[in-house]
Amino acid sequence: MKAVRLHELGGPEQLTLEEIDRPAPGADEVLVRIHAAAFNRRDVFITQGLYPGIELPRTLGSDGAGVVAALGAGVDDLELGAPVVINPMLGWGNDPHVWAPGASILGMPRDGTFAEYVVVPRINVYPKPPGLSMEEAAAIPLAGLTAYRATFTRGELRSGETVLIPGIGGGVQTFVLLYAKAIGARAIVTSGSEEKLERAKQLGADVAIDYRSDDWQKIARKAGPIDLVVDSSGGDTLAKSLSALRPGGRVVVYGGTRGESAIKLFSLFWNHIDIRGTSMGSPADFRAMLEVFGSGLKPVIDRVYPMSEAAAAAERMAASEQFGKIILQIA
């Protein structure tokens, strides 16, 4: 089968398309014929050596949608050819509050979805929402799950509240915007790109702010009151976001692309700010997320690339040029 593989670190240009053996499912596993996969920032970080536990060579890719191709022993509740989507969170465990020791994400260290076939545990295979194409279904798993848990499970966003979404355009932040508008919440977004701000307004953003302004947090605060911030940046972005929150507000953090953040503790405790960490999501989160997309919501797709252009797709993500999800067409 064809697969996009990483043999050495050095950036997206190290991704190569090659022929490898097709895997076979073991007990309680399913072989999925992948039709479409999606890039995440995680894939780029792995190529750059900026991710823990890297084992090479490896087939990257956490997100995938396709059809059931073969069943391992003990799996008798799926039909061959059934359209499915894969939950990339492996081994979450029984505690809904946090993943179990030893949990991992598909695509490192286990071979992932940038291939014509992938083997995954049966419990990670779900019916594809019927209203979505394969490309749309492949766009939602990792980013959609992370955003769902950040917005609802951890962020507890409700209709009528206002959420601040710094750095709109990436997969997760775009999903946060979609979820917020789907339940009737207000959304304030920031970006350093006028094009991304305009796209966000087309998706329903109520306020769009250029974060190249030194006092963008003051503009956001005036547009509030802001009940929730969902942040992946850290650094100065998180510090400014905290100052934009209303007293008693909530912050959910799922990343730190801008590095560590220096937080003013007085404003934190004086204003009763609640900071919550999150990463990926539980099986219950994944099921609830699929229900949202089963009701008609569709993800935002940036571009679709053939497998042969996987390196170019990763370079687009590395440059943060995308708005929404970058897709690999496999089948």
C-alpha atoms as a printed R data frame, in Angstrom:
    type eleno elety resid chain resno       x       y      z
1   ATOM     1    CA   MET     A     1   0.000   0.000  0.000
2   ATOM     2    CA   LYS     A     2   1.016   3.649 -0.359
3   ATOM     3    CA   ALA     A     3   1.847   5.634  2.780
4   ATOM     4    CA   VAL     A     4   3.323   9.015  3.687
5   ATOM     5    CA   ARG     A     5   6.285   8.214  5.929
6   ATOM     6    CA   LEU     A     6   8.774  10.085  8.084
7   ATOM     7    CA   HIS     A     7  12.251   8.533  8.343
8   ATOM     8    CA   GLU     A     8  14.221  11.452  9.765
9   ATOM     9    CA   LEU     A     9  13.578  14.791 11.427
10  ATOM    10    CA   GLY     A    10  14.117  18.128  9.736
11  ATOM    11    CA   GLY     A    11  10.713  19.546  8.862
12  ATOM    12    CA   PRO     A    12   7.800  18.840  6.494
13  ATOM    13    CA   GLU     A    13  10.132  18.299  3.523
14  ATOM    14    CA   GLN     A    14  11.173  14.997  5.134
15  ATOM    15    CA   LEU     A    15   7.747  13.455  4.422
16  ATOM    16    CA   THR     A    16   7.960  10.908  1.597
17  ATOM    17    CA   LEU     A    17   5.418   8.802 -0.284
18  ATOM    18    CA   GLU     A    18   6.417   5.147 -0.470
19  ATOM    19    CA   GLU     A    19   5.161   1.569 -0.692
20  ATOM    20    CA   ILE     A    20   4.951  -0.471  2.527
21  ATOM    21    CA   ASP     A    21   3.219  -3.683  3.555
22  ATOM    22    CA   ARG     A    22  -0.489  -3.520  4.223
23  ATOM    23    CA   PRO     A    23  -1.204  -4.145  7.929
24  ATOM    24    CA   ALA     A    24  -3.569  -6.844  9.174
25  ATOM    25    CA   PRO     A    25  -5.976  -6.381 12.080
26  ATOM    26    CA   GLY     A    26  -5.374  -8.314 15.278
27  ATOM    27    CA   ALA     A    27  -7.913  -9.291 17.909
28  ATOM    28    CA   ASP     A    28 -10.464  -6.522 18.598
29  ATOM    29    CA   GLU     A    29  -9.023  -4.420 15.777
30  ATOM    30    CA   VAL     A    30 -10.356  -3.105 12.457
31  ATOM    31    CA   LEU     A    31  -8.605  -2.472  9.152
32  ATOM    32    CA   VAL     A    32  -9.915   0.763  7.626
33  ATOM    33    CA   ARG     A    33  -9.430   1.662  3.968
34  ATOM    34    CA   ILE     A    34  -8.691   5.384  4.259
35  ATOM    35    CA   HIS     A    35 -10.370   7.713  1.757
36  ATOM    36    CA   ALA     A    36  -9.277  11.018  3.305
37  ATOM    37    CA   ALA     A    37  -7.011  12.156  6.124
38  ATOM    38    CA   ALA     A    38  -6.248  15.535  7.693
39  ATOM    39    CA   PHE     A    39  -3.195  17.384  8.926
40  ATOM    40    CA   ASN     A    40  -2.846  18.713 12.445
41  ATOM    41    CA   ARG     A    41  -0.196  20.985 13.949
42  ATOM    42    CA   ARG     A    42   0.982  17.878 15.794
43  ATOM    43    CA   ASP     A    43   2.139  16.318 12.514
44  ATOM    44    CA   VAL     A    44   4.276  19.353 11.710
45  ATOM    45    CA   PHE     A    45   5.742  19.414 15.222
46  ATOM    46    CA   ILE     A    46   6.731  15.749 14.848
47  ATOM    47    CA   THR     A    47   8.597  16.421 11.591
48  ATOM    48    CA   GLN     A    48  10.458  19.223 13.386
49  ATOM    49    CA   GLY     A    49  11.334  17.055 16.388
50  ATOM    50    CA   LEU     A    50   9.145  19.174 18.666
51  ATOM    51    CA   TYR     A    51   7.087  16.343 20.123
52  ATOM    52    CA   PRO     A    52   7.819  13.808 22.876
53  ATOM    53    CA   GLY     A    53   8.333  10.102 22.278
54  ATOM    54    CA   ILE     A    54   9.137  10.228 18.562
55  ATOM    55    CA   GLU     A    55   9.860   6.805 17.050
56  ATOM    56    CA   LEU     A    56  10.967   6.568 13.408
57  ATOM    57    CA   PRO     A    57  10.235   5.525 10.764
58  ATOM    58    CA   ARG     A    58   6.539   6.209 11.167
59  ATOM    59    CA   THR     A    59   3.370   6.851  9.160
60  ATOM    60    CA   LEU     A    60   1.932  10.094 10.522
61  ATOM    61    CA   GLY     A    61  -1.703  11.214 10.601
62  ATOM    62    CA   SER     A    62  -4.288  11.189 13.370
63  ATOM    63    CA   ASP     A    63  -7.455  11.975 11.417
64  ATOM    64    CA   GLY     A    64  -9.062   9.666  8.916
65  ATOM    65    CA   ALA     A    65 -12.322   8.576  7.323
66  ATOM    66    CA   GLY     A    66 -12.934   5.608  5.075
67  ATOM    67    CA   VAL     A    67 -14.592   2.203  4.928
68  ATOM    68    CA   VAL     A    68 -14.218  -1.015  6.900
69  ATOM    69    CA   ALA     A    69 -11.864  -3.313  4.952
70  ATOM    70    CA   ALA     A    70 -11.291  -6.234  7.356
71  ATOM    71    CA   LEU     A    71 -12.226  -7.331 10.876
72  ATOM    72    CA   GLY     A    72  -9.980  -8.821 13.508
73  ATOM    73    CA   ALA     A    73 -10.935 -11.692 15.755
74  ATOM    74    CA   GLY     A    74 -13.710 -10.820 18.159
75  ATOM    75    CA   VAL     A    75 -15.175  -8.014 16.016
76  ATOM    76    CA   ASP     A    76 -18.600  -9.000 14.720
77  ATOM    77    CA   ASP     A    77 -20.622  -5.780 14.949
78  ATOM    78    CA   LEU     A    78 -19.330  -4.011 11.820
79  ATOM    79    CA   GLU     A    79 -20.056  -4.629  8.157
80  ATOM    80    CA   LEU     A    80 -17.380  -4.675  5.496
81  ATOM    81    CA   GLY     A    81 -17.614  -1.509  3.417
82  ATOM    82    CA   ALA     A    82 -19.342   0.495  6.153
83  ATOM    83    CA   PRO     A    83 -18.319   4.195  6.067
84  ATOM    84    CA   VAL     A    84 -16.524   5.132  9.287
85  ATOM    85    CA   VAL     A    85 -14.546   7.857 11.005
86  ATOM    86    CA   ILE     A    86 -11.690   7.200 13.442
87  ATOM    87    CA   ASN     A    87 -11.323   8.556 16.967
88  ATOM    88    CA   PRO     A    88  -7.554   9.229 17.225
89  ATOM    89    CA   MET     A    89  -7.508   9.194 21.047
90  ATOM    90    CA   LEU     A    90  -6.140   5.756 21.937
91  ATOM    91    CA   GLY     A    91  -6.636   4.308 25.423
92  ATOM    92    CA   TRP     A    92  -8.330   7.243 27.140
93  ATOM    93    CA   GLY     A    93  -9.487   5.002 29.984
94  ATOM    94    CA   ASN     A    94 -12.485   5.077 32.316
95  ATOM    95    CA   ASP     A    95 -12.014   8.472 33.974
96  ATOM    96    CA   PRO     A    96 -13.925  11.140 32.010
97  ATOM    97    CA   HIS     A    97 -11.874  13.893 33.659
98  ATOM    98    CA   VAL     A    98  -8.414  12.923 32.379
99  ATOM    99    CA   TRP     A    99  -6.778  10.358 30.112
100 ATOM   100    CA   ALA     A   100  -5.138   7.265 31.559
101 ATOM   101    CA   PRO     A   101  -1.388   6.687 31.880
102 ATOM   102    CA   GLY     A   102  -0.160   5.137 28.661
103 ATOM   103    CA   ALA     A   103  -2.797   6.788 26.492
104 ATOM   104    CA   SER     A   104  -1.599   8.004 23.103
105 ATOM   105    CA   ILE     A   105  -2.717   9.605 19.867
106 ATOM   106    CA   LEU     A   106  -2.879   7.814 16.530
107 ATOM   107    CA   GLY     A   107   0.057   8.666 14.263
108 ATOM   108    CA   MET     A   108   2.835   8.538 16.901
109 ATOM   109    CA   PRO     A   109   3.948   6.120 18.163
110 ATOM   110    CA   ARG     A   110   1.328   3.978 16.377
111 ATOM   111    CA   ASP     A   111   1.221   4.250 12.572
112 ATOM   112    CA   GLY     A   112  -1.437   6.694 11.472
113 ATOM   113    CA   THR     A   113  -3.840   7.635  8.721
114 ATOM   114    CA   PHE     A   114  -1.561   9.023  5.997
115 ATOM   115    CA   ALA     A   115  -1.844   5.659  4.255
116 ATOM   116    CA   GLU     A   116  -4.257   3.661  2.146
117 ATOM   117    CA   TYR     A   117  -4.971   1.382  5.107
118 ATOM   118    CA   VAL     A   118  -4.682   1.713  8.880
119 ATOM   119    CA   VAL     A   119  -5.377  -0.677 11.752
120 ATOM   120    CA   VAL     A   120  -7.120   0.759 14.829
121 ATOM   121    CA   PRO     A   121  -8.887  -0.686 17.886
122 ATOM   122    CA   ARG     A   122 -12.571  -1.461 17.340
123 ATOM   123    CA   ILE     A   123 -13.572   0.985 20.073
124 ATOM   124    CA   ASN     A   124 -12.027   3.825 18.041
125 ATOM   125    CA   VAL     A   125 -14.205   3.226 14.970
126 ATOM   126    CA   TYR     A   126 -17.483   5.163 14.659
127 ATOM   127    CA   PRO     A   127 -20.104   5.468 11.907
128 ATOM   128    CA   LYS     A   128 -19.428   8.415  9.624
129 ATOM   129    CA   PRO     A   129 -22.059  11.166 10.010
130 ATOM   130    CA   PRO     A   130 -24.194  10.606  6.893
131 ATOM   131    CA   GLY     A   131 -24.320  14.268  5.905
132 ATOM   132    CA   LEU     A   132 -20.558  14.603  5.601
133 ATOM   133    CA   SER     A   133 -18.298  13.737  2.691
134 ATOM   134    CA   MET     A   134 -15.213  11.643  3.394
135 ATOM   135    CA   GLU     A   135 -13.086  14.790  3.296
136 ATOM   136    CA   GLU     A   136 -15.387  16.576  5.750
137 ATOM   137    CA   ALA     A   137 -15.489  13.570  8.079
138 ATOM   138    CA   ALA     A   138 -11.698  13.302  8.036
139 ATOM   139    CA   ALA     A   139 -11.448  16.966  9.012
140 ATOM   140    CA   ILE     A   140 -13.201  16.651 12.356
141 ATOM   141    CA   PRO     A   141 -11.620  14.024 14.676
142 ATOM   142    CA   LEU     A   142  -8.598  15.507 16.484
143 ATOM   143    CA   ALA     A   143  -9.312  19.231 16.106
144 ATOM   144    CA   GLY     A   144 -13.065  18.820 16.435
145 ATOM   145    CA   LEU     A   145 -12.671  16.691 19.558
146 ATOM   146    CA   THR     A   146 -10.166  19.061 21.164
147 ATOM   147    CA   ALA     A   147 -12.415  22.028 20.409
148 ATOM   148    CA   TYR     A   148 -15.549  20.273 21.667
149 ATOM   149    CA   ARG     A   149 -13.998  19.439 25.034
150 ATOM   150    CA   ALA     A   150 -12.431  22.898 25.338
151 ATOM   151    CA   THR     A   151 -15.683  24.669 24.463
152 ATOM   152    CA   PHE     A   152 -18.262  22.570 26.276
153 ATOM   153    CA   THR     A   153 -16.866  19.915 28.632
154 ATOM   154    CA   ARG     A   154 -14.183  22.166 30.138
155 ATOM   155    CA   GLY     A   155 -15.314  25.605 28.984
156 ATOM   156    CA   GLU     A   156 -19.024  25.096 29.736
157 ATOM   157    CA   LEU     A   157 -20.006  27.644 27.100
158 ATOM   158    CA   ARG     A   158 -23.707  28.404 27.055
159 ATOM   159    CA   SER     A   159 -26.089  30.218 24.740
160 ATOM   160    CA   GLY     A   160 -25.912  33.973 25.197
161 ATOM   161    CA   GLU     A   161 -22.369  33.939 26.597
162 ATOM   162    CA   THR     A   162 -19.345  35.429 24.819
163 ATOM   163    CA   VAL     A   163 -16.192  33.507 23.942
164 ATOM   164    CA   LEU     A   164 -12.862  35.035 22.920
165 ATOM   165    CA   ILE     A   165 -11.004  32.956 20.307
166 ATOM   166    CA   PRO     A   166  -7.427  34.225 19.822
167 ATOM   167    CA   GLY     A   167  -5.658  33.243 16.607
168 ATOM   168    CA   ILE     A   168  -8.615  32.250 14.452
169 ATOM   169    CA   GLY     A   169  -7.826  30.193 11.357
170 ATOM   170    CA   GLY     A   170  -6.293  27.038 12.788
171 ATOM   171    CA   GLY     A   171  -8.372  23.883 12.887
172 ATOM   172    CA   VAL     A   172  -9.291  23.840 16.576
173 ATOM   173    CA   GLN     A   173 -10.033  27.554 16.869
174 ATOM   174    CA   THR     A   174 -12.215  27.427 13.771
175 ATOM   175    CA   PHE     A   175 -14.198  24.568 15.327
176 ATOM   176    CA   VAL     A   176 -14.618  26.613 18.524
177 ATOM   177    CA   LEU     A   177 -16.167  29.386 16.425
178 ATOM   178    CA   LEU     A   178 -18.514  26.939 14.688
179 ATOM   179    CA   TYR     A   179 -19.622  25.416 18.006
180 ATOM   180    CA   ALA     A   180 -20.162  28.802 19.631
181 ATOM   181    CA   LYS     A   181 -22.401  30.052 16.846
182 ATOM   182    CA   ALA     A   182 -24.260  26.731 16.682
183 ATOM   183    CA   ILE     A   183 -25.513  27.184 20.262
184 ATOM   184    CA   GLY     A   184 -26.210  30.912 20.027
185 ATOM   185    CA   ALA     A   185 -23.115  32.273 21.782
186 ATOM   186    CA   ARG     A   186 -21.267  35.467 20.804
187 ATOM   187    CA   ALA     A   187 -17.756  35.070 19.403
188 ATOM   188    CA   ILE     A   188 -14.869  37.532 19.417
189 ATOM   189    CA   VAL     A   189 -11.927  36.433 17.261
190 ATOM   190    CA   THR     A   190  -8.412  37.760 16.708
191 ATOM   191    CA   SER     A   191  -5.880  37.305 13.932
192 ATOM   192    CA   GLY     A   192  -2.984  39.123 12.306
193 ATOM   193    CA   SER     A   193  -4.514  38.401  8.884
194 ATOM   194    CA   GLU     A   194  -7.273  40.568  7.436
195 ATOM   195    CA   GLU     A   195  -8.270  37.689  5.171
196 ATOM   196    CA   LYS     A   196  -8.742  35.337  8.141
197 ATOM   197    CA   LEU     A   197 -10.708  37.960 10.053
198 ATOM   198    CA   GLU     A   198 -13.023  38.375  7.069
199 ATOM   199    CA   ARG     A   199 -13.477  34.607  6.745
200 ATOM   200    CA   ALA     A   200 -14.320  34.408 10.441
201 ATOM   201    CA   LYS     A   201 -16.972  37.099 10.070
202 ATOM   202    CA   GLN     A   202 -18.496  35.114  7.206
203 ATOM   203    CA   LEU     A   203 -18.756  32.152  9.622
204 ATOM   204    CA   GLY     A   204 -20.604  34.282 12.159
205 ATOM   205    CA   ALA     A   205 -17.919  35.953 14.293
206 ATOM   206    CA   ASP     A   206 -19.522  38.938 15.996
207 ATOM   207    CA   VAL     A   207 -16.303  40.904 16.512
208 ATOM   208    CA   ALA     A   208 -13.010  40.490 14.613
209 ATOM   209    CA   ILE     A   209  -9.862  42.155 15.961
210 ATOM   210    CA   ASP     A   210  -6.384  42.541 14.467
211 ATOM   211    CA   TYR     A   211  -4.023  41.343 17.196
212 ATOM   212    CA   ARG     A   212  -1.145  43.328 15.696
213 ATOM   213    CA   SER     A   213  -2.582  46.227 17.679
214 ATOM   214    CA   ASP     A   214  -0.702  46.525 20.992
215 ATOM   215    CA   ASP     A   215  -3.927  46.985 22.924
216 ATOM   216    CA   TRP     A   216  -6.155  44.445 21.198
217 ATOM   217    CA   GLN     A   217  -7.192  43.062 24.587
218 ATOM   218    CA   LYS     A   218  -8.709  46.454 25.478
219 ATOM   219    CA   ILE     A   219 -10.755  46.389 22.283
220 ATOM   220    CA   ALA     A   220 -11.897  42.859 23.128
221 ATOM   221    CA   ARG     A   221 -12.796  43.835 26.690
222 ATOM   222    CA   LYS     A   222 -14.978  46.722 25.437
223 ATOM   223    CA   ALA     A   223 -16.720  44.303 23.063
224 ATOM   224    CA   GLY     A   224 -17.495  41.931 25.954
225 ATOM   225    CA   PRO     A   225 -18.207  41.068 28.682
226 ATOM   226    CA   ILE     A   226 -16.161  37.969 27.857
227 ATOM   227    CA   ASP     A   227 -17.187  34.818 29.723
228 ATOM   228    CA   LEU     A   228 -14.737  32.328 28.216
229 ATOM   229    CA   VAL     A   229 -11.358  32.353 26.472
230 ATOM   230    CA   VAL     A   230 -10.182  29.294 24.514
231 ATOM   231    CA   ASP     A   231  -6.436  29.643 23.950
232 ATOM   232    CA   SER     A   232  -3.736  27.585 22.254
233 ATOM   233    CA   SER     A   233  -1.000  30.209 22.152
234 ATOM   234    CA   GLY     A   234   0.197  30.882 25.665
235 ATOM   235    CA   GLY     A   235   2.879  33.561 25.840
236 ATOM   236    CA   ASP     A   236   1.775  37.166 25.688
237 ATOM   237    CA   THR     A   237  -1.510  36.145 24.046
238 ATOM   238    CA   LEU     A   238  -2.670  34.289 27.151
239 ATOM   239    CA   ALA     A   239  -1.605  37.123 29.443
240 ATOM   240    CA   LYS     A   240  -3.581  39.670 27.411
241 ATOM   241    CA   SER     A   241  -6.568  37.329 27.141
242 ATOM   242    CA   LEU     A   242  -6.733  37.081 30.921
243 ATOM   243    CA   SER     A   243  -6.955  40.852 31.176
244 ATOM   244    CA   ALA     A   244  -9.849  40.878 28.714
245 ATOM   245    CA   LEU     A   245 -12.004  38.468 30.778
246 ATOM   246    CA   ARG     A   246 -14.868  39.601 32.944
247 ATOM   247    CA   PRO     A   247 -14.557  38.959 36.694
248 ATOM   248    CA   GLY     A   248 -15.475  35.337 37.320
249 ATOM   249    CA   GLY     A   249 -14.607  34.368 33.757
250 ATOM   250    CA   ARG     A   250 -13.062  31.109 32.534
251 ATOM   251    CA   VAL     A   251  -9.976  30.296 30.460
252 ATOM   252    CA   VAL     A   252  -9.384  26.953 28.773
253 ATOM   253    CA   VAL     A   253  -5.841  26.278 27.518
254 ATOM   254    CA   TYR     A   254  -5.024  23.415 25.132
255 ATOM   255    CA   GLY     A   255  -1.677  24.533 23.691
256 ATOM   256    CA   GLY     A   256   1.297  26.848 24.043
257 ATOM   257    CA   THR     A   257   2.684  27.655 20.596
258 ATOM   258    CA   ARG     A   258   3.987  31.043 21.791
259 ATOM   259    CA   GLY     A   259   5.762  29.602 24.808
260 ATOM   260    CA   GLU     A   260   5.411  30.190 28.534
261 ATOM   261    CA   SER     A   261   3.188  32.972 29.828
262 ATOM   262    CA   ALA     A   262   3.883  35.509 32.570
263 ATOM   263    CA   ILE     A   263   0.562  35.954 34.385
264 ATOM   264    CA   LYS     A   264  -0.243  38.753 36.815
265 ATOM   265    CA   LEU     A   265  -1.428  36.834 39.845
266 ATOM   266    CA   PHE     A   266  -3.226  39.755 41.499
267 ATOM   267    CA   SER     A   267  -5.684  40.172 38.620
268 ATOM   268    CA   LEU     A   268  -6.090  36.389 38.536
269 ATOM   269    CA   PHE     A   269  -7.204  35.880 42.137
270 ATOM   270    CA   TRP     A   270  -8.791  39.318 42.619
271 ATOM   271    CA   ASN     A   271 -11.127  38.704 39.685
272 ATOM   272    CA   HIS     A   272 -11.805  35.055 40.556
273 ATOM   273    CA   ILE     A   273 -10.564  33.832 37.170
274 ATOM   274    CA   ASP     A   274 -10.793  30.082 36.542
275 ATOM   275    CA   ILE     A   275  -7.999  28.566 34.383
276 ATOM   276    CA   ARG     A   276  -8.575  25.043 33.042
277 ATOM   277    CA   GLY     A   277  -6.270  22.820 31.038
278 ATOM   278    CA   THR     A   278  -7.487  20.348 28.429
279 ATOM   279    CA   SER     A   279  -6.141  17.979 25.796
280 ATOM   280    CA   MET     A   280  -7.994  15.819 23.268
281 ATOM   281    CA   GLY     A   281 -11.220  14.336 24.704
282 ATOM   282    CA   SER     A   282 -12.943  11.289 26.141
283 ATOM   283    CA   PRO     A   283 -15.000   8.751 24.179
284 ATOM   284    CA   ALA     A   284 -18.114  10.495 25.520
285 ATOM   285    CA   ASP     A   285 -16.821  13.788 24.125
286 ATOM   286    CA   PHE     A   286 -16.202  12.166 20.738
287 ATOM   287    CA   ARG     A   287 -19.704  10.696 20.574
288 ATOM   288    CA   ALA     A   288 -21.270  14.018 21.540
289 ATOM   289    CA   MET     A   289 -19.170  15.812 18.929
290 ATOM   290    CA   LEU     A   290 -20.312  13.440 16.178
291 ATOM   291    CA   GLU     A   291 -23.932  14.148 17.138
292 ATOM   292    CA   VAL     A   292 -23.319  17.848 16.492
293 ATOM   293    CA   PHE     A   293 -22.072  17.099 12.995
294 ATOM   294    CA   GLY     A   294 -24.871  14.621 12.483
295 ATOM   295    CA   SER     A   295 -27.331  17.482 12.966
296 ATOM   296    CA   GLY     A   296 -26.042  19.437  9.972
297 ATOM   297    CA   LEU     A   297 -22.896  21.311 11.067
298 ATOM   298    CA   LYS     A   298 -20.010  21.098  8.599
299 ATOM   299    CA   PRO     A   299 -16.292  21.689  9.169
300 ATOM   300    CA   VAL     A   300 -14.280  24.331  7.327
301 ATOM   301    CA   ILE     A   301 -11.851  22.846  4.801
302 ATOM   302    CA   ASP     A   302  -8.898  24.929  3.674
303 ATOM   303    CA   ARG     A   303  -7.408  22.845  0.849
304 ATOM   304    CA   VAL     A   304  -7.349  19.247 -0.369
305 ATOM   305    CA   TYR     A   305  -3.991  17.799 -1.454
306 ATOM   306    CA   PRO     A   306  -3.144  14.462 -3.109
307 ATOM   307    CA   MET     A   307  -0.892  12.090 -1.153
308 ATOM   308    CA   SER     A   308   2.011  12.977 -3.435
309 ATOM   309    CA   GLU     A   309   1.899  16.573 -2.130
310 ATOM   310    CA   ALA     A   310   1.886  15.774  1.578
311 ATOM   311    CA   ALA     A   311   5.071  17.765  2.181
312 ATOM   312    CA   ALA     A   312   3.549  20.859  0.553
313 ATOM   313    CA   ALA     A   313   0.419  20.448  2.674
314 ATOM   314    CA   ALA     A   314   2.519  20.270  5.839
315 ATOM   315    CA   GLU     A   315   4.521  23.322  4.786
316 ATOM   316    CA   ARG     A   316   1.302  25.306  4.378
317 ATOM   317    CA   MET     A   317   0.361  24.409  7.931
318 ATOM   318    CA   ALA     A   318   3.856  25.163  9.231
319 ATOM   319    CA   ALA     A   319   3.521  28.666  7.748
320 ATOM   320    CA   SER     A   320   0.049  29.089  9.365
321 ATOM   321    CA   GLU     A   321  -1.414  29.999  5.989
322 ATOM   322    CA   GLN     A   322  -4.518  27.844  6.349
323 ATOM   323    CA   PHE     A   323  -8.029  28.707  7.416
324 ATOM   324    CA   GLY     A   324  -9.688  25.504  8.557
325 ATOM   325    CA   LYS     A   325  -8.469  21.980  7.906
326 ATOM   326    CA   ILE     A   326  -5.886  20.783  5.383
327 ATOM   327    CA   ILE     A   327  -6.937  17.459  3.846
328 ATOM   328    CA   LEU     A   328  -5.025  14.626  2.183
329 ATOM   329    CA   GLN     A   329  -7.036  12.746 -0.431
330 ATOM   330    CA   ILE     A   330  -6.014   9.103 -0.048
331 ATOM   331    CA   ALA     A   331  -8.402   7.043 -2.167
